[in-house]
Amino acid sequence: KAHIGVYYKVEKPTYHDRIKEVQERIGREEVIQNLIDVCKPKAI
């Protein structure tokens, strides 16, 4: 039953899970962009 539950969750993510996934993806992109901005040489 546990396996079916996991499989079902993977196949049909809830609205909340989808929002959370999108927020995490946006958060990672913001972090990466901030790192790029910090690592850029100031004088170009």
N, C-alpha and C positions, 0 to 999 in steps of 0.2 A: 504493500500500500504506500509506503514511503516513496518508493521509486516512481510510482504512478503520480504521486503528488508533485514530486520534483519535475517530472516530465511535463505534467500539465502546466506547471508554473512557467516552464521554459517555453512551451508552445503558445500559451495564452497569458502573456504578462498583463497584470492589471494596470489600470490607468495610473495609479499611484506609482507603481514600479517604473512605468514609462517616463513619468515626469522626473522621478529620482534619477533615472539613467541619463536623461537629457541634461539635468542640472549638474550631474557629476562630469559629464563630457564637457559642458561649457566651463565648469570650474577648472578642469585640467587645461583647457585651451588658454584660459586667462592666466594660469600659473606659468605655462610655457611662454606665453607672450611677455609676461613680466620678466622672466628669466632672460629672454632674448634682449629686452630693453635694457636690463641691468648690465648684461655682458657686452653690449655694443660699445665700441670706443666712443668717447664723448666728442672728440674732434674728428669730423669727417669732411 
